[in-house]
Amino acid sequence: QKIPIHPEGLAVYTFLEGKGWMIVDGERLLVGPGACVITLAGAQRGIEADTRLIFLAARISELAH
């Protein structure tokens, strides 16, 4: 299974279970339990699961100054 490549805001992804790949701006990152990926606003990202992946994704609102 996968989440297609798409742009999104600033976010933190924490992987809890499983194995797969996170693609961020064309770079493939191996992810599994304990992996944490921070993506900047506008970065192209997607996920490809090799096994069932469980992760938390937290979008971070950018505060106006």
C-alpha positions in Angstrom: 0.0 0.0 0.0 1.1 3.6 -0.4 0.3 7.2 0.0 1.0 9.0 -3.4 3.5 11.8 -3.6 1.8 15.1 -2.6 2.8 18.5 -1.2 1.8 19.3 2.4 2.6 21.7 5.2 5.2 21.3 7.9 4.8 17.9 9.6 6.4 15.3 11.9 6.0 11.6 11.2 6.8 9.1 13.9 6.8 5.4 12.8 5.6 2.9 15.4 5.3 -0.4 13.6 6.2 -2.0 10.3 8.7 -1.4 7.5 8.6 0.8 4.4 9.8 3.9 2.7 9.0 7.6 3.0 9.8 9.6 -0.1 10.6 13.3 0.6 11.4 15.6 -2.4 12.7 12.5 -4.3 14.8 11.1 -1.5 13.8 7.5 -0.3 14.1 7.1 3.4 13.9 3.6 5.1 11.4 3.8 7.9 10.4 1.5 10.7 9.7 1.5 14.5 11.4 4.5 16.1 12.0 6.4 12.9 11.0 10.1 12.9 10.8 12.2 9.7 10.3 16.0 9.7 9.1 17.5 6.5 9.2 21.2 5.6 6.2 23.1 4.3 5.7 22.5 0.6 7.9 19.4 0.5 6.7 16.6 -1.8 6.1 13.5 0.3 4.6 10.0 0.1 4.9 6.6 1.8 5.3 3.1 0.4 4.7 0.2 2.9 6.6 -3.1 2.7 4.6 -4.4 5.6 1.7 -2.9 7.6 2.9 0.5 8.8 1.6 2.3 11.8 2.6 5.9 12.2 1.6 9.2 13.7 1.6 12.3 11.6 1.4 15.7 13.3 0.9 18.8 11.1 2.4 21.9 12.5 0.7 25.2 11.9 3.0 28.0 11.1 2.3 30.9 13.4 2.0 34.4 12.0 4.3 36.9 13.5 
